[in-house]
Structure formats: C-alpha cells, structure tokens
Amino acid sequence: MDDVTRAIRPVLLCLALIAPAVLFRLSAVHFAAPMALVIFGIGVVAASFVLAWAAEAAQIDISGGLAVAILAVIVVLPEYAVDLYFAYSAGERPEYVQFAAANMTGSNRLLLGLGWSAVVVVSLLVASRASGRPVRVLLLPERYRLELGFLLLAGVVAFAIPVSGQIHLLLGAGLLGLFAFYLIRVSRDDGSGEPDLVGAAARIAALPAELRRPLVVGMFVASALAILVCAEPFAEALVGGGAALGVDQFLLVQWLAPLASEAPEFIVALLFAVRGRGALALGMLISAKVNQWTLLIGSLPVAYLFGGGSTSLVLDARQVEEVLLTATQTLMGVAILLVLRFPGWAAYTLFGLFAVQFVIPGMHGRLVISAVYAALALALLVVHRHQIIPTVTAPFRPMRPAPVAEPVPERGAPVGVR
C-alpha cells in the first residue's frame, strides 16, 4: 500500500490543482484576466503533468510500435489545444491569426533554443563529473538519424511559409501526411526495448497491472478533459491578461503558453540528462520538434478552415519574420546534428542566440538573428556535407540497429571534431 500511496500522491496533488480551474469553468464564474491566467494556467500545467505521466506509464502495457503512434499524439495535446483554439477562433476573429503564429513559433524556438541546449549542457556536466575529466560532446546513436531526416525535410518545407506569407491548406495537408509517414516509420523501426521511465511515471509503471491499468486510463481521461476545458479560458486569459498588465499580447502568448504546456516534457528530459541518459533525453526533444513542424503546423490551416476561415492563414510582416527566425533556428539545429554529435559550444551558441532575441527585439533584430542562424547553418552544412544525403534519405530506407551512445570524454581532440 505504501507503494500505491507514493505512486498516486503526485497525481492527487495535480488533480487538486486542476479542480478549481474545472469547477470555475463549469460554473461560468468570470474573473479578471490576470486572475484567470493564474487559475487556468495552473490547471493546464497540472493536467500536462498528469497526461505526461500517464503516457509514459502506458508504454508498459502497449507494444512498441503502437505506443509510438499513440503517445506521439497524446503528449502534445496541451500545447496544441491552445494553438488550435487560436487558429479555430481566427476564422471569425482575424486578429487571432497572430496568436496562432505566436504560440507556434514560441513553442518551436523554446524547445530548441532552451530545451536542446539545457539537455546537452546538463548531460556534459554529468558525464564530466562521472568520468573525472572534461566531456565536450554528446553523441547520438545512428537510429536518431531517422528523426533528423524528417526534421530536415519538414524544416526545409517550412520555408515556404515566410516565402509565401501564408500557411495554406495544401501545405498543411502535406505536413500532416509527412507526420503520418513519420509515425509509420518510427513504429516499424522502434527497437528501444523496455521503456526507460523516471520519477512519478516509473512508480506508476511499477504498480501491479490490475491497479496500474485503470489508474492510467483514469489519468488519461481526467487530464484530457481538464485540458480541453481549460484551453479556451487560458487562451483568452493570455490575450486579456496582456492588455490588463500592459504586456505585449503577442509575446505573452508566444512564451508563457509554451512554457506552461511543455514544462513536463522539459522536466522529464532533464531528469534523463541528470541520470546520465543524455542521448535519450535529446532524442525525446528531437522527436517533439518533428511533431511541432508537422502535426502542429499542418493542423493550423485545418482548424482555421473549420472555424469559418478560408483555405489559407495569411500572415502579416511580423508573423512572417517570426516564422523565418524559427525556420532558420531549426536548420541550424539539424546542421549541428548531421554527424550525430552535439558539442558543448553549439549548445551555448544556440542558447545565446535564443536569449539575444529578447535583448534586440523588433523587425531588425529578428532579421539579423535569422541571418546569423542561416549563416552558421550553411557553414555547418558545408562542413558536414557528406552527411546530408544519408540524413535526407533516412526516412525512406530501413535502419540498421546501433548501440545507444552517451556522452564520452574527448581524448585530446578539439571540440566537435571526430
């Protein structure tokens, strides 16, 4: 019974945090935007944790390929619920197009600029302490070239958005098709064996099957319903809260909503990194990046059409610049990893460029940073040019299993050099 108590305690705590948001939503009680932002924001974050734990623990009872297909959709629900609400609402309220673009670009840049960088830095520090000598490069196993191939394809296709100034329904359909193909490929090639779980998910997975299965199902239902109930008031509170607090609404939607919805994913990845599983942690975030560039962006014009809009989300100049900045950042991230090595200098560079956008905001700042990303990406693509074709073709050819590689000490070689 002690094990059961330890397993469900964090779930009960999260449900207690979710309850006020759900009750206030169902009772139609109205709050000032800043208070609503706190109440429903806490509800979204708590529900995101419950959903993430349930999705991880479910891997014990679901076969590998099926787990990949199901979990890839489930774990992105909190983030996508908010963004799709903005896209859907934009069908009748055109000013909401900017918020759909803001949330999409913010979540993308946050995941790579902060998430990837933090995981690599923590992994290298942990490996250095364990080995007693500096570790400067995080190595990835060959099997992650599949995700990199899909991310490279989706990232290149995404440049059509700033070039055309819109997210057309046909582009969305193509990205959704690419996501479906990605699910098929990772389902077939998934050879990771037993799931590697940490924290609350590991304790839930360790419960007897007769307790674990109904608990996981209940967690799925409760968290999904809570997210769907809280998504609209949370999104509206972001917009209203920005106006009430005198904060740029675009920036509030761009950064606060992704921080709330992606917190569980970041924490799980960092836990893996702290435990010396840096390659697995980074692999999780690469997969999440693929989902964002395919499933999320592909769904936006569909939601917009269902909400009463046309077949294309037309972006203004600022939104075009934001997408361009996001696409060039992604291109640099892929260029770094073409050789399946993530050196420490690259992590610090990505984080520095991510942070500097808050210091030099505005059109010129976004264009300058985009140019820096593009220049560094092109230089890395030239240096790693022999790995471009293997990476681009990885989604279309069978993969050979390879052992998982973790951070290893550099033995006299310069950083980032084999």
VENUR-V402044 format. One record per residue. N is the residue number from 1. PSI is psi in whole degrees, -180 to 180 (999 if undefined). BURIAL is # if it has 24 or more other ideal C-beta (glycine too) atoms within 12 Angstrom, else .. Layout:
# VENUR-V402044
n/psi/burial
N/PSI/BURIAL
N/PSI/BURIAL
This chain:
# VENUR-V402044
n/psi/burial
1/-32/.
2/-38/.
3/-40/.
4/-44/.
5/-46/.
6/-35/.
7/-42/#
8/-11/#
9/-50/.
10/-31/#
11/-45/#
12/-38/.
13/-44/.
14/-40/#
15/-35/#
16/-34/.
17/-29/#
18/-35/#
19/-48/#
20/-41/#
21/-44/#
22/-44/#
23/-45/.
24/-36/#
25/-45/#
26/-28/.
27/-1/.
28/29/.
29/136/.
30/138/.
31/163/#
32/149/.
33/-44/#
34/-41/.
35/-42/.
36/-36/#
37/-41/#
38/-49/#
39/-52/#
40/-27/#
41/-44/#
42/-40/#
43/-42/#
44/-44/#
45/-47/#
46/-42/#
47/-34/#
48/-40/#
49/-45/#
50/-43/#
51/-43/#
52/-44/#
53/-43/#
54/-43/#
55/-40/#
56/-47/#
57/-29/#
58/-19/#
59/-21/#
60/-33/#
61/1/#
62/138/#
63/154/.
64/-56/.
65/-43/.
66/-38/.
67/-43/#
68/-47/#
69/-42/.
70/-48/#
71/-30/#
72/-31/#
73/-40/#
74/-47/#
75/-15/#
76/2/#
77/-47/#
78/-48/#
79/-44/#
80/-29/#
81/-42/#
82/-47/#
83/-41/#
84/-29/#
85/-44/#
86/-44/#
87/-42/#
88/-45/#
89/-28/#
90/-18/#
91/-34/#
92/-14/.
93/86/.
94/-26/.
95/-14/.
96/-9/#
97/-41/#
98/-34/#
99/-34/#
100/-43/#
101/-38/#
102/-49/#
103/-39/#
104/-48/#
105/-37/#
106/-47/#
107/-38/#
108/-50/#
109/-34/#
110/-43/#
111/-42/#
112/-50/#
113/-38/#
114/-49/#
115/-57/#
116/-46/#
117/-46/#
118/-43/#
119/-43/#
120/-47/#
121/-47/#
122/-41/#
123/-42/#
124/-38/#
125/-43/#
126/-44/#
127/-37/#
128/-43/#
129/-39/.
130/-36/.
131/-19/.
132/8/.
133/160/.
134/135/.
135/120/#
136/-7/#
137/133/#
138/123/#
139/144/#
140/144/#
141/158/#
142/-28/#
143/-21/#
144/-5/#
145/-26/#
146/-51/#
147/-40/#
148/-38/#
149/-46/#
150/-39/#
151/-38/#
152/-44/#
153/-49/#
154/-39/#
155/-40/#
156/-44/#
157/-35/#
158/-20/#
159/-15/#
160/-24/#
161/-55/#
162/-29/#
163/-44/.
164/-19/.
165/21/.
166/162/#
167/98/#
168/154/#
169/-37/#
170/-39/.
171/-42/#
172/-43/#
173/-40/.
174/-42/#
175/-37/#
176/-37/#
177/-39/.
178/-38/#
179/-43/#
180/-42/.
181/-39/#
182/-44/#
183/-42/#
184/-45/.
185/-47/#
186/-28/#
187/-40/#
188/-34/.
189/-1/#
190/111/#
191/35/.
192/-10/#
193/-144/.
194/139/.
195/145/#
196/107/#
197/154/#
198/161/#
199/-140/#
200/-39/#
201/-39/#
202/-39/#
203/-38/#
204/-42/#
205/-26/#
206/-9/.
207/155/#
208/149/.
209/-38/.
210/-21/.
211/-41/.
212/-47/#
213/-50/.
214/-32/.
215/-45/#
216/-43/#
217/-44/.
218/-38/#
219/-42/#
220/-50/#
221/-48/.
222/-46/#
223/-41/#
224/-44/#
225/-41/#
226/-42/#
227/-43/#
228/-35/#
229/-37/#
230/-16/#
231/-49/#
232/-53/#
233/-32/#
234/-44/#
235/-44/#
236/-35/#
237/-33/#
238/-45/#
239/-49/#
240/-35/#
241/-37/#
242/-43/#
243/-41/.
244/-35/.
245/-4/.
246/27/.
247/143/.
248/117/.
249/-39/#
250/-47/#
251/-37/#
252/-45/#
253/-36/#
254/-35/#
255/-37/#
256/-45/#
257/-48/#
258/-37/#
259/-42/#
260/-45/#
261/-27/#
262/1/#
263/-47/#
264/-42/#
265/-43/#
266/-45/#
267/-43/#
268/-44/#
269/-43/#
270/-35/#
271/-42/#
272/-42/#
273/-43/#
274/-32/#
275/13/#
276/16/#
277/56/#
278/-40/#
279/-42/#
280/-42/#
281/-47/#
282/-37/#
283/-39/#
284/-44/#
285/-30/#
286/-44/#
287/-41/#
288/-36/#
289/-39/#
290/-45/#
291/-40/#
292/-43/#
293/-15/#
294/-67/#
295/-48/#
296/-56/#
297/-37/#
298/-28/#
299/-22/#
300/-50/#
301/-27/#
302/-48/#
303/-40/#
304/-43/#
305/-44/#
306/-28/.
307/3/#
308/6/.
309/-174/#
310/-165/.
311/9/.
312/132/#
313/110/#
314/128/#
315/148/#
316/-177/.
317/-43/.
318/-43/#
319/-38/#
320/-44/#
321/-39/#
322/-43/#
323/-40/#
324/-44/#
325/-42/#
326/-41/#
327/-41/#
328/-34/#
329/-43/#
330/-42/#
331/-39/#
332/-41/#
333/-44/#
334/-41/#
335/-38/#
336/-41/#
337/4/#
338/-33/#
339/12/#
340/35/#
341/129/#
342/96/#
343/155/#
344/-38/#
345/-34/#
346/-38/#
347/-45/#
348/-36/#
349/-45/#
350/-43/#
351/-41/#
352/-43/.
353/-33/#
354/-43/#
355/-33/.
356/-19/.
357/-23/#
358/-17/.
359/-37/.
360/69/.
361/-180/.
362/172/.
363/-49/.
364/-39/.
365/-45/.
366/-41/#
367/-39/#
368/-46/.
369/-38/#
370/-41/#
371/-38/.
372/-47/#
373/-47/#
374/-42/#
375/-46/.
376/-40/#
377/-45/#
378/-40/.
379/-43/.
380/-36/#
381/-36/#
382/-46/.
383/-40/.
384/26/#
385/-30/.
386/-14/.
387/-2/#
388/-50/#
389/-47/.
390/-34/#
391/-44/#
392/-36/#
393/-9/.
394/-40/#
395/-16/#
396/6/.
397/151/.
398/146/.
399/148/#
400/131/.
401/143/.
402/149/.
403/149/.
404/130/#
405/137/#
406/-180/#
407/138/#
408/150/#
409/141/.
410/132/#
411/74/.
412/-5/.
413/150/.
414/158/.
415/133/.
416/7/#
417/137/.
418/999/.
